[in-house]
Amino acid sequence: MRPAAFLLTFLLVAGCDREFGDPPRPLVEVVEPDLAIVQVSDHVSLSIRIDSPRDVDRVTVDGEDLSFDEATSTWIGTGSLSGGLNQLIVRTHIESDPPFMDTLNVLHAS
């Protein structure tokens, strides 16, 4: 390979530090309550941690906004439950991207 072509190729490859492809998906962690335990109330108080390399602008559960608690770095809110298995839809909003969607399965004793 000619030195000029090698140098040009090296500069093009080394100068591009941006990852290609879709941005990484944020990870949703339920801090409280333990969803492996059957819930007995018609409402569940949620504390959710979102792990994302980008700033999260907004988090909703079934369309209801959660509030950010800076002291614990979690999103706090409630979800409504009916008897049996409930699937709460969590949407994480980052910048102008379409929201990322996750589902929380919550069992309610009726």
N, CA, C and O atoms as a Tinker XYZ file with bonds, in Angstrom:
   440  protein
     1  N      0.856000   -1.171000    0.000000    73     2
     2  CA     0.000000    0.000000    0.000000    64     1     3
     3  C      0.899000    1.231000    0.000000    63     2     4     5
     4  O      1.913000    1.265000    0.697000    81     3
     5  N      0.540000    2.198000   -0.751000    73     3     6
     6  CA     1.325000    3.416000   -0.836000    64     5     7
     7  C      1.205000    4.186000    0.468000    63     6     8     9
     8  O      0.159000    4.141000    1.115000    81     7
     9  N      2.251000    4.886000    0.863000    73     7    10
    10  CA     2.218000    5.614000    2.133000    64     9    11
    11  C      1.098000    6.650000    2.193000    63    10    12    13
    12  O      0.489000    6.820000    3.249000    81    11
    13  N      0.813000    7.334000    1.116000    73    11    14
    14  CA    -0.240000    8.352000    1.129000    64    13    15
    15  C     -1.611000    7.708000    1.332000    63    14    16    17
    16  O     -2.432000    8.226000    2.088000    81    15
    17  N     -1.863000    6.587000    0.665000    73    15    18
    18  CA    -3.146000    5.892000    0.812000    64    17    19
    19  C     -3.284000    5.332000    2.229000    63    18    20    21
    20  O     -4.363000    5.384000    2.820000    81    19
    21  N     -2.186000    4.797000    2.769000    73    19    22
    22  CA    -2.219000    4.270000    4.130000    64    21    23
    23  C     -2.513000    5.386000    5.131000    63    22    24    25
    24  O     -3.332000    5.216000    6.035000    81    23
    25  N     -1.846000    6.522000    4.966000    73    23    26
    26  CA    -2.040000    7.653000    5.865000    64    25    27
    27  C     -3.479000    8.170000    5.792000    63    26    28    29
    28  O     -4.079000    8.465000    6.826000    81    27
    29  N     -4.032000    8.281000    4.597000    73    27    30
    30  CA    -5.409000    8.737000    4.431000    64    29    31
    31  C     -6.389000    7.758000    5.088000    63    30    32    33
    32  O     -7.309000    8.175000    5.791000    81    31
    33  N     -6.190000    6.472000    4.859000    73    31    34
    34  CA    -7.054000    5.455000    5.480000    64    33    35
    35  C     -6.956000    5.521000    6.989000    63    34    36    37
    36  O     -7.975000    5.459000    7.676000    81    35
    37  N     -5.747000    5.645000    7.518000    73    35    38
    38  CA    -5.544000    5.724000    8.968000    64    37    39
    39  C     -6.250000    6.947000    9.555000    63    38    40    41
    40  O     -6.898000    6.840000   10.596000    81    39
    41  N     -6.138000    8.090000    8.912000    73    39    42
    42  CA    -6.772000    9.308000    9.411000    64    41    43
    43  C     -8.295000    9.208000    9.382000    63    42    44    45
    44  O     -8.967000    9.682000   10.297000    81    43
    45  N     -8.837000    8.595000    8.339000    73    43    46
    46  CA   -10.287000    8.449000    8.257000    64    45    47
    47  C    -10.815000    7.522000    9.349000    63    46    48    49
    48  O    -11.835000    7.815000    9.972000    81    47
    49  N    -10.135000    6.421000    9.580000    73    47    50
    50  CA   -10.583000    5.456000   10.589000    64    49    51
    51  C    -10.340000    5.993000   11.991000    63    50    52    53
    52  O    -11.221000    5.885000   12.845000    81    51
    53  N     -9.193000    6.557000   12.248000    73    51    54
    54  CA    -8.861000    7.058000   13.586000    64    53    55
    55  C     -9.656000    8.303000   13.941000    63    54    56    57
    56  O     -9.913000    8.556000   15.118000    81    55
    57  N    -10.050000    9.084000   12.944000    73    55    58
    58  CA   -10.772000   10.323000   13.214000    64    57    59
    59  C    -12.239000   10.123000   13.524000    63    58    60    61
    60  O    -12.921000   11.078000   13.896000    81    59
    61  N    -12.742000    8.916000   13.381000    73    59    62
    62  CA   -14.157000    8.659000   13.610000    64    61    63
    63  C    -14.315000    7.909000   14.928000    63    62    64    65
    64  O    -14.107000    6.697000   14.988000    81    63
    65  N    -14.684000    8.637000   15.986000    73    63    66
    66  CA   -14.830000    7.999000   17.291000    64    65    67
    67  C    -16.289000    7.781000   17.665000    63    66    68    69
    68  O    -16.584000    7.340000   18.776000    81    67
    69  N    -17.196000    8.082000   16.757000    73    67    70
    70  CA   -18.625000    7.912000   17.021000    64    69    71
    71  C    -19.048000    6.488000   16.704000    63    70    72    73
    72  O    -18.666000    5.931000   15.675000    81    71
    73  N    -19.845000    5.901000   17.601000    73    71    74
    74  CA   -20.360000    4.562000   17.344000    64    73    75
    75  C    -21.426000    4.629000   16.257000    63    74    76    77
    76  O    -22.219000    5.569000   16.197000    81    75
    77  N    -21.424000    3.629000   15.416000    73    75    78
    78  CA   -22.431000    3.550000   14.365000    64    77    79
    79  C    -23.554000    2.647000   14.826000    63    78    80    81
    80  O    -23.345000    1.748000   15.641000    81    79
    81  N    -24.733000    2.882000   14.312000    73    79    82
    82  CA   -25.875000    2.052000   14.662000    64    81    83
    83  C    -26.778000    2.734000   15.670000    63    82    84    85
    84  O    -26.625000    3.918000   15.971000    81    83
    85  N    -27.713000    1.968000   16.179000    73    83    86
    86  CA   -28.684000    2.501000   17.119000    64    85    87
    87  C    -28.032000    2.802000   18.464000    63    86    88    89
    88  O    -27.098000    2.111000   18.871000    81    87
    89  N    -28.525000    3.836000   19.160000    73    87    90
    90  CA   -27.988000    4.120000   20.491000    64    89    91
    91  C    -28.333000    2.980000   21.444000    63    90    92    93
    92  O    -29.335000    2.291000   21.252000    81    91
    93  N    -27.507000    2.780000   22.472000    73    91    94
    94  CA   -27.799000    1.685000   23.399000    64    93    95
    95  C    -29.130000    1.905000   24.126000    63    94    96    97
    96  O    -29.506000    3.031000   24.454000    81    95
    97  N    -29.809000    0.822000   24.358000    73    95    98
    98  CA   -31.109000    0.837000   25.024000    64    97    99
    99  C    -30.901000    1.079000   26.522000    63    98   100   101
   100  O    -30.033000    0.449000   27.127000    81    99
   101  N    -31.681000    1.982000   27.132000    73    99   102
   102  CA   -31.568000    2.183000   28.579000    64   101   103
   103  C    -32.065000    0.944000   29.329000    63   102   104   105
   104  O    -33.001000    0.272000   28.897000    81   103
   105  N    -31.422000    0.663000   30.451000    73   103   106
   106  CA   -31.813000   -0.476000   31.274000    64   105   107
   107  C    -32.710000    0.003000   32.409000    63   106   108   109
   108  O    -32.392000    0.979000   33.088000    81   107
   109  N    -33.823000   -0.679000   32.611000    73   107   110
   110  CA   -34.791000   -0.325000   33.645000    64   109   111
   111  C    -34.628000   -1.292000   34.811000    63   110   112   113
   112  O    -34.698000   -2.509000   34.635000    81   111
   113  N    -34.409000   -0.740000   36.006000    73   111   114
   114  CA   -34.296000   -1.548000   37.222000    64   113   115
   115  C    -35.344000   -1.074000   38.222000    63   114   116   117
   116  O    -35.386000    0.108000   38.565000    81   115
   117  N    -36.179000   -1.975000   38.684000    73   115   118
   118  CA   -37.157000   -1.639000   39.711000    64   117   119
   119  C    -36.447000   -1.753000   41.057000    63   118   120   121
   120  O    -36.052000   -2.844000   41.469000    81   119
   121  N    -36.290000   -0.623000   41.734000    73   119   122
   122  CA   -35.638000   -0.597000   43.045000    64   121   123
   123  C    -36.632000   -1.044000   44.115000    63   122   124   125
   124  O    -36.298000   -1.858000   44.975000    81   123
   125  N    -37.826000   -0.522000   44.060000    73   123   126
   126  CA   -38.901000   -0.886000   44.985000    64   125   127
   127  C    -40.220000   -0.838000   44.238000    63   126   128   129
   128  O    -40.388000    0.012000   43.363000    81   127
   129  N    -41.139000   -1.696000   44.541000    73   127   130
   130  CA   -41.117000   -2.830000   45.453000    64   129   131
   131  C    -40.503000   -4.049000   44.770000    63   130   132   133
   132  O    -40.148000   -3.993000   43.593000    81   131
   133  N    -40.381000   -5.124000   45.495000    73   131   134
   134  CA   -39.942000   -6.392000   44.927000    64   133   135
   135  C    -41.129000   -6.968000   44.156000    63   134   136   137
   136  O    -42.101000   -7.419000   44.760000    81   135
   137  N    -41.053000   -6.955000   42.836000    73   135   138
   138  CA   -42.183000   -7.398000   42.018000    64   137   139
   139  C    -42.330000   -8.914000   41.992000    63   138   140   141
   140  O    -43.267000   -9.431000   41.384000    81   139
   141  N    -41.424000   -9.631000   42.640000    73   139   142
   142  CA   -41.583000  -11.073000   42.775000    64   141   143
   143  C    -42.597000  -11.407000   43.866000    63   142   144   145
   144  O    -43.048000  -12.546000   43.981000    81   143
   145  N    -42.954000  -10.393000   44.668000    73   143   146
   146  CA   -43.929000  -10.559000   45.748000    64   145   147
   147  C    -45.286000  -10.073000   45.249000    63   146   148   149
   148  O    -45.383000   -9.030000   44.601000    81   147
   149  N    -46.327000  -10.834000   45.554000    73   147   150
   150  CA   -47.691000  -10.461000   45.162000    64   149   151
   151  C    -48.083000   -9.175000   45.885000    63   150   152   153
   152  O    -47.903000   -9.055000   47.097000    81   151
   153  N    -48.619000   -8.220000   45.135000    73   151   154
   154  CA   -49.039000   -6.932000   45.683000    64   153   155
   155  C    -50.487000   -7.036000   46.165000    63   154   156   157
   156  O    -51.303000   -7.713000   45.539000    81   155
   157  N    -50.808000   -6.367000   47.279000    73   155   158
   158  CA   -52.162000   -6.468000   47.835000    64   157   159
   159  C    -52.952000   -5.164000   47.722000    63   158   160   161
   160  O    -54.163000   -5.155000   47.942000    81   159
   161  N    -52.284000   -4.074000   47.385000    73   159   162
   162  CA   -52.951000   -2.786000   47.255000    64   161   163
   163  C    -53.372000   -2.558000   45.798000    63   162   164   165
   164  O    -52.810000   -3.159000   44.882000    81   163
   165  N    -54.361000   -1.689000   45.596000    73   163   166
   166  CA   -54.799000   -1.351000   44.238000    64   165   167
   167  C    -53.823000   -0.422000   43.522000    63   166   168   169
   168  O    -53.940000   -0.206000   42.316000    81   167
   169  N    -52.868000    0.121000   44.258000    73   167   170
   170  CA   -51.832000    0.978000   43.689000    64   169   171
   171  C    -50.478000    0.473000   44.152000    63   170   172   173
   172  O    -50.336000   -0.020000   45.271000    81   171
   173  N    -49.497000    0.597000   43.293000    73   171   174
   174  CA   -48.139000    0.201000   43.649000    64   173   175
   175  C    -47.246000    1.425000   43.538000    63   174   176   177
   176  O    -47.229000    2.104000   42.511000    81   175
   177  N    -46.502000    1.703000   44.609000    73   175   178
   178  CA   -45.525000    2.799000   44.603000    64   177   179
   179  C    -44.230000    2.274000   43.995000    63   178   180   181
   180  O    -43.639000    1.316000   44.493000    81   179
   181  N    -43.802000    2.913000   42.919000    73   179   182
   182  CA   -42.637000    2.447000   42.179000    64   181   183
   183  C    -41.445000    3.375000   42.377000    63   182   184   185
   184  O    -41.588000    4.597000   42.419000    81   183
   185  N    -40.290000    2.780000   42.496000    73   183   186
   186  CA   -39.020000    3.480000   42.463000    64   185   187
   187  C    -38.192000    2.775000   41.397000    63   186   188   189
   188  O    -37.830000    1.608000   41.551000    81   187
   189  N    -37.892000    3.492000   40.310000    73   187   190
   190  CA   -37.248000    2.891000   39.139000    64   189   191
   191  C    -35.937000    3.614000   38.852000    63   190   192   193
   192  O    -35.879000    4.843000   38.834000    81   191
   193  N    -34.893000    2.833000   38.628000    73   191   194
   194  CA   -33.605000    3.406000   38.219000    64   193   195
   195  C    -33.413000    3.107000   36.740000    63   194   196   197
   196  O    -33.601000    1.975000   36.296000    81   195
   197  N    -33.036000    4.133000   35.980000    73   195   198
   198  CA   -32.786000    3.991000   34.549000    64   197   199
   199  C    -31.288000    4.166000   34.321000    63   198   200   201
   200  O    -30.721000    5.209000   34.645000    81   199
   201  N    -30.655000    3.144000   33.766000    73   199   202
   202  CA   -29.231000    3.193000   33.456000    64   201   203
   203  C    -29.087000    3.477000   31.966000    63   202   204   205
   204  O    -29.417000    2.639000   31.126000    81   203
   205  N    -28.591000    4.665000   31.653000    73   203   206
   206  CA   -28.466000    5.085000   30.262000    64   205   207
   207  C    -27.230000    5.968000   30.111000    63   206   208   209
   208  O    -26.957000    6.805000   30.971000    81   207
   209  N    -26.478000    5.786000   29.018000    73   207   210
   210  CA   -25.330000    6.664000   28.795000    64   209   211
   211  C    -25.749000    8.088000   28.418000    63   210   212   213
   212  O    -24.938000    9.012000   28.477000    81   211
   213  N    -27.006000    8.263000   28.034000    73   211   214
   214  CA   -27.522000    9.589000   27.698000    64   213   215
   215  C    -28.495000   10.039000   28.772000    63   214   216   217
   216  O    -29.044000    9.219000   29.507000    81   215
   217  N    -28.706000   11.345000   28.859000    73   215   218
   218  CA   -29.624000   11.899000   29.852000    64   217   219
   219  C    -31.061000   11.509000   29.540000    63   218   220   221
   220  O    -31.520000   11.619000   28.403000    81   219
   221  N    -31.758000   11.053000   30.568000    73   219   222
   222  CA   -33.170000   10.686000   30.433000    64   221   223
   223  C    -34.003000   11.933000   30.707000    63   222   224   225
   224  O    -33.841000   12.573000   31.746000    81   223
   225  N    -34.893000   12.280000   29.779000    73   223   226
   226  CA   -35.717000   13.478000   29.914000    64   225   227
   227  C    -36.999000   13.225000   30.688000    63   226   228   229
   228  O    -37.479000   14.099000   31.411000    81   227
   229  N    -37.555000   12.025000   30.536000    73   227   230
   230  CA   -38.880000   11.757000   31.090000    64   229   231
   231  C    -39.093000   10.251000   31.166000    63   230   232   233
   232  O    -38.618000    9.502000   30.312000    81   231
   233  N    -39.814000    9.813000   32.203000    73   231   234
   234  CA   -40.193000    8.408000   32.340000    64   233   235
   235  C    -41.685000    8.377000   32.665000    63   234   236   237
   236  O    -42.157000    9.133000   33.514000    81   235
   237  N    -42.420000    7.502000   31.988000    73   235   238
   238  CA   -43.846000    7.351000   32.268000    64   237   239
   239  C    -44.155000    5.883000   32.562000    63   238   240   241
   240  O    -43.475000    4.978000   32.079000    81   239
   241  N    -45.187000    5.676000   33.358000    73   239   242
   242  CA   -45.743000    4.336000   33.588000    64   241   243
   243  C    -47.216000    4.420000   33.219000    63   242   244   245
   244  O    -47.980000    5.175000   33.819000    81   243
   245  N    -47.594000    3.643000   32.236000    73   243   246
   246  CA   -48.963000    3.670000   31.702000    64   245   247
   247  C    -49.422000    5.095000   31.384000    63   246   248   249
   248  O    -50.570000    5.460000   31.635000    81   247
   249  N    -48.510000    5.890000   30.830000    73   247   250
   250  CA   -48.829000    7.249000   30.415000    64   249   251
   251  C    -48.728000    8.305000   31.497000    63   250   252   253
   252  O    -48.841000    9.493000   31.196000    81   251
   253  N    -48.518000    7.916000   32.747000    73   251   254
   254  CA   -48.402000    8.871000   33.861000    64   253   255
   255  C    -46.930000    9.183000   34.122000    63   254   256   257
   256  O    -46.105000    8.280000   34.258000    81   255
   257  N    -46.616000   10.480000   34.189000    73   255   258
   258  CA   -45.233000   10.899000   34.437000    64   257   259
   259  C    -44.757000   10.508000   35.825000    63   258   260   261
   260  O    -45.493000   10.604000   36.807000    81   259
   261  N    -43.500000   10.063000   35.883000    73   259   262
   262  CA   -42.832000    9.833000   37.161000    64   261   263
   263  C    -41.971000   11.052000   37.446000    63   262   264   265
   264  O    -41.582000   11.772000   36.526000    81   263
   265  N    -41.673000   11.286000   38.719000    73   263   266
   266  CA   -40.808000   12.419000   39.077000    64   265   267
   267  C    -39.426000   11.887000   39.437000    63   266   268   269
   268  O    -39.291000   10.792000   39.984000    81   267
   269  N    -38.404000   12.674000   39.122000    73   267   270
   270  CA   -37.024000   12.258000   39.378000    64   269   271
   271  C    -36.605000   12.695000   40.766000    63   270   272   273
   272  O    -36.757000   13.860000   41.135000    81   271
   273  N    -36.075000   11.752000   41.537000    73   271   274
   274  CA   -35.558000   12.021000   42.878000    64   273   275
   275  C    -34.038000   12.061000   42.791000    63   274   276   277
   276  O    -33.386000   11.023000   42.673000    81   275
   277  N    -33.478000   13.272000   42.851000    73   275   278
   278  CA   -32.031000   13.431000   42.700000    64   277   279
   279  C    -31.254000   12.755000   43.820000    63   278   280   281
   280  O    -30.141000   12.281000   43.590000    81   279
   281  N    -31.809000   12.698000   45.026000    73   279   282
   282  CA   -31.105000   12.102000   46.169000    64   281   283
   283  C    -30.831000   10.616000   45.944000    63   282   284   285
   284  O    -29.783000   10.112000   46.348000    81   283
   285  N    -31.765000    9.914000   45.303000    73   283   286
   286  CA   -31.595000    8.476000   45.085000    64   285   287
   287  C    -31.344000    8.121000   43.620000    63   286   288   289
   288  O    -31.134000    6.953000   43.292000    81   287
   289  N    -31.364000    9.119000   42.742000    73   287   290
   290  CA   -31.203000    8.911000   41.295000    64   289   291
   291  C    -32.217000    7.905000   40.755000    63   290   292   293
   292  O    -31.894000    7.059000   39.920000    81   291
   293  N    -33.454000    8.016000   41.252000    73   291   294
   294  CA   -34.523000    7.128000   40.797000    64   293   295
   295  C    -35.724000    7.950000   40.346000    63   294   296   297
   296  O    -35.864000    9.125000   40.687000    81   295
   297  N    -36.565000    7.312000   39.584000    73   295   298
   298  CA   -37.833000    7.890000   39.138000    64   297   299
   299  C    -38.914000    7.313000   40.030000    63   298   300   301
   300  O    -38.984000    6.097000   40.210000    81   299
   301  N    -39.763000    8.172000   40.596000    73   299   302
   302  CA   -40.752000    7.787000   41.599000    64   301   303
   303  C    -42.163000    8.052000   41.073000    63   302   304   305
   304  O    -42.424000    9.087000   40.460000    81   303
   305  N    -43.070000    7.099000   41.322000    73   303   306
   306  CA   -44.463000    7.287000   40.937000    64   305   307
   307  C    -45.298000    6.090000   41.357000    63   306   308   309
   308  O    -44.823000    5.199000   42.062000    81   307
   309  N    -46.541000    6.082000   40.918000    73   307   310
   310  CA   -47.448000    4.980000   41.253000    64   309   311
   311  C    -48.059000    4.400000   39.992000    63   310   312   313
   312  O    -48.140000    5.046000   38.948000    81   311
   313  N    -48.479000    3.168000   40.131000    73   311   314
   314  CA   -49.194000    2.500000   39.060000    64   313   315
   315  C    -50.462000    1.887000   39.621000    63   314   316   317
   316  O    -50.485000    1.437000   40.766000    81   315
   317  N    -51.510000    1.868000   38.826000    73   315   318
   318  CA   -52.783000    1.286000   39.251000    64   317   319
   319  C    -52.798000   -0.202000   38.913000    63   318   320   321
   320  O    -52.310000   -0.629000   37.866000    81   319
   321  N    -53.379000   -0.986000   39.844000    73   319   322
   322  CA   -53.437000   -2.428000   39.660000    64   321   323
   323  C    -54.878000   -2.922000   39.720000    63   322   324   325
   324  O    -55.706000   -2.372000   40.445000    81   323
   325  N    -55.157000   -3.945000   38.962000    73   323   326
   326  CA   -56.427000   -4.665000   39.066000    64   325   327
   327  C    -56.078000   -6.100000   39.461000    63   326   328   329
   328  O    -54.903000   -6.469000   39.490000    81   327
   329  N    -57.089000   -6.906000   39.763000    73   327   330
   330  CA   -56.842000   -8.270000   40.197000    64   329   331
   331  C    -56.136000   -9.098000   39.136000    63   330   332   333
   332  O    -56.443000   -8.990000   37.949000    81   331
   333  N    -55.202000   -9.915000   39.561000    73   331   334
   334  CA   -54.487000  -10.795000   38.638000    64   333   335
   335  C    -53.184000  -10.192000   38.157000    63   334   336   337
   336  O    -52.573000   -9.364000   38.833000    81   335
   337  N    -52.767000  -10.624000   36.970000    73   335   338
   338  CA   -51.507000  -10.156000   36.398000    64   337   339
   339  C    -51.709000   -8.806000   35.718000    63   338   340   341
   340  O    -52.597000   -8.645000   34.881000    81   339
   341  N    -50.874000   -7.840000   36.089000    73   339   342
   342  CA   -50.902000   -6.507000   35.490000    64   341   343
   343  C    -49.597000   -6.294000   34.729000    63   342   344   345
   344  O    -48.527000   -6.680000   35.199000    81   343
   345  N    -49.689000   -5.689000   33.575000    73   343   346
   346  CA   -48.502000   -5.324000   32.819000    64   345   347
   347  C    -48.451000   -3.805000   32.740000    63   346   348   349
   348  O    -49.245000   -3.173000   32.044000    81   347
   349  N    -47.496000   -3.235000   33.470000    73   347   350
   350  CA   -47.305000   -1.789000   33.474000    64   349   351
   351  C    -46.281000   -1.439000   32.403000    63   350   352   353
   352  O    -45.191000   -2.009000   32.359000    81   351
   353  N    -46.645000   -0.495000   31.539000    73   351   354
   354  CA   -45.779000   -0.099000   30.432000    64   353   355
   355  C    -44.934000    1.095000   30.863000    63   354   356   357
   356  O    -45.462000    2.157000   31.192000    81   355
   357  N    -43.612000    0.905000   30.858000    73   355   358
   358  CA   -42.658000    1.963000   31.194000    64   357   359
   359  C    -42.077000    2.495000   29.893000    63   358   360   361
   360  O    -41.563000    1.737000   29.071000    81   359
   361  N    -42.167000    3.802000   29.720000    73   359   362
   362  CA   -41.566000    4.445000   28.543000    64   361   363
   363  C    -40.492000    5.414000   29.018000    63   362   364   365
   364  O    -40.736000    6.275000   29.864000    81   363
   365  N    -39.303000    5.255000   28.456000    73   363   366
   366  CA   -38.169000    6.112000   28.776000    64   365   367
   367  C    -37.937000    7.040000   27.593000    63   366   368   369
   368  O    -37.684000    6.587000   26.477000    81   367
   369  N    -38.023000    8.345000   27.848000    73   367   370
   370  CA   -37.886000    9.356000   26.802000    64   369   371
   371  C    -36.499000    9.984000   26.886000    63   370   372   373
   372  O    -36.100000   10.510000   27.925000    81   371
   373  N    -35.770000    9.918000   25.764000    73   371   374
   374  CA   -34.424000   10.481000   25.685000    64   373   375
   375  C    -34.346000   11.335000   24.432000    63   374   376   377
   376  O    -34.538000   10.853000   23.316000    81   375
   377  N    -34.059000   12.612000   24.641000    73   375   378
   378  CA   -33.933000   13.562000   23.537000    64   377   379
   379  C    -35.149000   13.468000   22.622000    63   378   380   381
   380  O    -36.275000   13.334000   23.102000    81   379
   381  N    -34.936000   13.535000   21.333000    73   379   382
   382  CA   -36.073000   13.495000   20.398000    64   381   383
   383  C    -36.300000   12.095000   19.834000    63   382   384   385
   384  O    -37.106000   11.913000   18.922000    81   383
   385  N    -35.583000   11.101000   20.380000    73   383   386
   386  CA   -35.767000    9.719000   19.923000    64   385   387
   387  C    -37.141000    9.205000   20.324000    63   386   388   389
   388  O    -37.729000    9.698000   21.287000    81   387
   389  N    -37.659000    8.223000   19.600000    73   387   390
   390  CA   -38.900000    7.580000   20.054000    64   389   391
   391  C    -38.651000    6.952000   21.431000    63   390   392   393
   392  O    -37.542000    6.490000   21.702000    81   391
   393  N    -39.658000    6.928000   22.295000    73   391   394
   394  CA   -39.433000    6.376000   23.632000    64   393   395
   395  C    -39.109000    4.883000   23.592000    63   394   396   397
   396  O    -39.607000    4.137000   22.749000    81   395
   397  N    -38.258000    4.477000   24.532000    73   395   398
   398  CA   -37.953000    3.058000   24.714000    64   397   399
   399  C    -39.039000    2.486000   25.616000    63   398   400   401
   400  O    -39.436000    3.126000   26.589000    81   399
   401  N    -39.523000    1.288000   25.303000    73   399   402
   402  CA   -40.624000    0.706000   26.057000    64   401   403
   403  C    -40.178000   -0.567000   26.771000    63   402   404   405
   404  O    -39.492000   -1.410000   26.192000    81   403
   405  N    -40.575000   -0.691000   28.024000    73   403   406
   406  CA   -40.354000   -1.894000   28.826000    64   405   407
   407  C    -41.669000   -2.235000   29.519000    63   406   408   409
   408  O    -42.530000   -1.374000   29.700000    81   407
   409  N    -41.811000   -3.495000   29.900000    73   407   410
   410  CA   -43.020000   -3.955000   30.570000    64   409   411
   411  C    -42.664000   -4.517000   31.941000    63   410   412   413
   412  O    -41.762000   -5.345000   32.073000    81   411
   413  N    -43.388000   -4.053000   32.963000    73   411   414
   414  CA   -43.250000   -4.599000   34.316000    64   413   415
   415  C    -44.444000   -5.495000   34.583000    63   414   416   417
   416  O    -45.588000   -5.066000   34.433000    81   415
   417  N    -44.195000   -6.725000   34.974000    73   415   418
   418  CA   -45.264000   -7.659000   35.318000    64   417   419
   419  C    -45.467000   -7.602000   36.824000    63   418   420   421
   420  O    -44.539000   -7.836000   37.598000    81   419
   421  N    -46.696000   -7.286000   37.231000    73   419   422
   422  CA   -47.029000   -7.145000   38.649000    64   421   423
   423  C    -48.260000   -7.992000   38.937000    63   422   424   425
   424  O    -49.293000   -7.845000   38.283000    81   423
   425  N    -48.144000   -8.873000   39.914000    73   423   426
   426  CA   -49.263000   -9.718000   40.283000    64   425   427
   427  C    -49.977000   -9.109000   41.483000    63   426   428   429
   428  O    -49.360000   -8.805000   42.504000    81   427
   429  N    -51.292000   -8.937000   41.341000    73   427   430
   430  CA   -52.108000   -8.347000   42.403000    64   429   431
   431  C    -53.088000   -9.379000   42.919000    63   430   432   433
   432  O    -53.819000   -9.999000   42.147000    81   431
   433  N    -53.098000   -9.559000   44.244000    73   431   434
   434  CA   -54.055000  -10.480000   44.863000    64   433   435
   435  C    -55.391000   -9.783000   44.999000    63   434   436   437
   436  O    -55.484000   -8.692000   45.560000    81   435
   437  N    -56.425000  -10.425000   44.478000    73   435   438
   438  CA   -57.739000   -9.782000   44.557000    64   437   439
   439  C    -58.637000  -10.516000   45.522000    63   438   440
   440  O    -59.786000  -10.120000   45.719000    81   439
